């Protein structure tokens, strides 16, 4: 039953995920990140990276001594790992599709309850808080939960975009306008002594200081 569920959720049609008789190519394993107890799902993770998975029938040897370490306590851990694998394989690059679906369902349910309560309140003049207090709290929870799920999905999309576009940076113009501080007289005098001159424009923001002048200006502006 567990192997059938693993095969359906992972999309890899093999009969035994827990067998220790496995063979992999080194270049495939080097691309598969393993942590926790995901070693059981190496075939599913490898298939996500483009590897081909096949089964070769072998003769299974029955245990002659010792006891099995598989029990009901491991069922919950495997179930959580199954959820992780399902999420990684289908929604790793589009988390908003996962969280957004549940968020929209939650918002739709909360909005429907609020609309019905509004009809009860304004058309039938029913004391909503006294008659349907728990239902109102449920609607509020659904609305807040839906908004939170949508926000989590959007944050996940931002993280995915940042991961796939690490070199994208904000373009800053090559010229910069330095504002002279007037807090200290010494700073004003130092700024005037180390000021740079322009050749084509009289506006200070159109000047192109040298690296040495720029470093001195940064030091002066940072002084008290």
C-alpha positions in Angstrom: 0.0 0.0 0.0 2.8 2.4 0.9 4.8 1.7 -2.2 1.6 2.2 -4.4 1.0 5.5 -2.7 4.6 6.6 -3.2 4.4 5.6 -6.9 1.2 7.6 -7.5 2.4 10.8 -5.7 5.9 10.8 -7.1 4.9 9.8 -10.6 7.6 7.0 -10.7 6.0 3.7 -11.5 8.2 1.2 -9.5 7.0 -1.4 -7.0 9.5 -1.1 -4.1 10.9 2.3 -3.0 12.5 0.8 0.1 14.7 -1.8 -1.5 18.4 -1.5 -0.9 19.4 -3.0 -4.3 19.7 0.2 -6.2 22.2 1.4 -8.8 22.7 5.1 -9.9 25.0 7.0 -12.1 27.3 9.3 -10.2 26.5 12.4 -12.3 22.9 11.9 -11.4 23.4 11.6 -7.7 25.6 14.7 -7.6 22.7 16.8 -8.8 20.1 15.4 -6.3 20.1 17.3 -3.0 19.5 14.9 -0.1 18.6 15.9 3.4 16.5 14.5 6.2 15.0 11.1 5.1 14.6 11.8 1.4 17.0 9.0 0.5 13.9 6.8 0.1 12.7 9.0 -2.8 16.0 9.2 -4.8 14.2 7.6 -7.8 11.5 10.3 -7.7 14.1 13.1 -7.3 16.3 11.7 -10.0 13.4 11.5 -12.4 12.7 15.2 -11.8 16.3 15.9 -12.9 15.7 14.0 -16.1 17.0 10.5 -15.2 15.3 7.4 -16.6 14.1 4.9 -14.0 13.7 1.2 -14.6 13.2 -2.0 -12.5 15.1 -5.2 -12.9 13.5 -8.3 -11.2 15.7 -9.9 -8.6 15.3 -12.7 -6.1 14.4 -11.4 -2.6 16.1 -13.1 0.3 13.9 -13.5 3.5 15.2 -12.2 6.8 16.8 -15.1 8.7 17.5 -13.3 12.0 16.9 -9.9 13.7 13.7 -7.8 13.7 12.3 -5.3 11.2 12.7 -1.6 11.9 9.5 -0.8 10.0 6.5 0.0 12.2 3.6 2.4 12.6 5.9 5.1 14.0 7.6 5.4 10.6 4.3 5.8 8.7 3.9 9.4 9.8 7.4 10.3 8.8 7.0 8.7 5.4 3.7 10.5 5.0 5.3 13.9 5.6 8.1 13.1 3.2 5.5 12.2 0.6 4.0 15.6 1.0 7.4 17.2 0.6 8.2 15.2 -2.5 4.9 16.0 -4.0 5.4 19.7 -3.4 9.0 19.7 -4.7 8.2 17.8 -7.9 5.1 19.8 -8.9 5.2 23.2 -7.2 8.9 24.0 -6.6 9.0 26.5 -9.4 5.4 27.8 -9.0 4.5 27.9 -5.3 1.7 30.4 -5.9 -0.2 27.7 -7.8 -0.2 25.6 -4.6 -0.9 28.2 -2.0 -3.0 30.3 -4.3 -5.5 27.4 -4.9 -6.1 26.9 -1.2 -6.1 30.6 -0.6 -8.8 31.3 -3.2 -10.9 28.4 -2.0 -10.7 29.8 1.5 -11.5 33.3 0.4 -14.5 32.0 -1.7 -15.8 30.1 1.3 -15.4 33.0 3.7 -17.0 35.5 1.2 -20.0 33.2 0.7 -20.6 32.9 4.4 -20.3 36.7 4.8 -22.7 37.3 2.0 -25.2 34.9 3.5 -24.8 36.6 6.9 -25.4 39.9 5.3 -28.6 38.7 3.8 -29.7 37.4 7.2 -28.8 40.7 8.9 -30.1 43.4 6.5 -33.0 41.6 4.7 -34.4 39.3 7.4 -33.2 41.4 10.4 -31.8 38.4 12.2 -29.4 39.1 15.1 -26.3 37.6 13.4 -24.0 37.8 16.3 -26.4 36.1 18.7 -27.7 33.5 16.2 -24.6 32.8 14.0 -21.7 33.9 16.1 -19.5 30.8 15.5 -20.3 31.0 11.8 -19.1 34.6 11.7 -15.9 33.6 13.4 -15.4 30.8 10.8 -15.9 33.3 8.0 -13.3 35.6 9.5 -10.9 32.8 9.9 -11.4 31.7 6.3 -10.8 35.2 4.9 -7.7 35.8 7.0 -6.4 32.3 6.1 -7.0 32.9 2.4 -5.1 36.2 2.4 -2.2 34.6 4.3 -2.0 31.8 1.8 -2.0 34.2 -1.1 0.7 36.2 0.6 2.9 33.1 1.2 2.5 32.1 -2.4 3.6 35.6 -3.6 6.6 35.5 -1.3 7.5 32.1 -2.7 7.2 33.4 -6.2 9.6 36.2 -5.3 12.1 33.7 -3.9 11.9 31.6 -7.1 12.4 34.7 -9.2 15.4 35.7 -7.1 16.9 32.2 -7.4 16.5 32.1 -11.2 17.8 35.7 -11.7 20.6 36.1 -9.2 22.5 38.5 -11.4 19.7 41.0 -11.9 20.5 44.3 -10.2 19.1 47.8 -10.2 20.8 50.0 -12.7 22.1 53.2 -11.1 23.2 56.2 -13.1 26.9 56.8 -13.4 26.6 60.4 -12.0 25.6 61.1 -8.4 24.7 64.3 -6.7 26.4 64.8 -3.3 24.5 66.9 -0.8 26.7 69.0 1.4 26.1 68.6 5.1 25.9 71.8 7.2 26.0 70.4 10.6 29.7 71.1 11.2 31.8 74.1 10.1 34.8 71.9 9.7 33.0 69.5 7.4 31.8 72.5 5.2 35.4 73.8 5.0 36.8 70.3 4.1 34.1 69.8 1.5 34.9 73.2 -0.1 38.6 72.5 -0.1 38.1 69.1 -1.8 35.3 70.0 -4.1 35.7 69.0 -7.8 35.2 71.2 -10.8 33.0 70.6 -13.8 34.1 71.1 -17.4 30.9 71.0 -19.5 28.1 71.8 -17.0 28.0 74.1 -14.0 25.5 71.8 -12.1 27.3 69.7 -9.5 25.2 66.7 -10.3 26.6 66.6 -13.8 30.2 66.3 -12.7 32.3 63.1 -12.9 34.7 63.0 -10.0 37.8 60.8 -10.0 37.9 57.8 -7.7 40.2 59.6 -5.3 38.0 62.6 -5.1 34.9 60.4 -4.7 36.5 58.6 -1.7 37.4 61.9 0.0 33.9 63.2 -0.6 32.4 60.0 1.0 34.7 60.4 4.0 33.8 64.1 4.4 30.1 63.6 4.1 30.3 60.8 6.7 32.2 63.1 9.2 30.3 64.8 12.1 
